Amino acid sequence: MAVTTITPTRLVSDTGVVITPGAGTAINTSNSMVFAYPKDGELLITIDSNHASTVATVAAGYGINAQTDTYAVGDTIEHLIVIGASSKFKNSDGNISITWATNSAGFVTAWYLPTSNT
């Protein structure tokens, strides 16, 4: 399986962001998506689904807290996933990996949420 790498945008405290439907990287069910995870803070992933059968599976991380989660997104839905600082989803490289069910379609964007220092 090929990999699509998503580079999240870092958000700045006290500023707004517009989530535009249909923006971001298109879901390709033949590829997994990898998101670089920040050393501190949280990662926000948005899934803008345009198919009723869109399902995202976030792969288990590396370590004692490792766990796989599956999100059934649905049709014309904006789904938000916030990934915290635990090793629940981070792989040994420190990244997050998502695979897609066969009929999944839509777009994905990602942001690093500001920490209390930014």
Protein Blocks (a to p, Z undefined) as FASTA:
>chain_A
ZZdddddddddehiacdddehiajdddfkbccdddddfbdcdddddddfbfkbccddddd
edjklccddddebghiacdddddfbfklmcfkopacddddfklgcdddddddddfkZZ
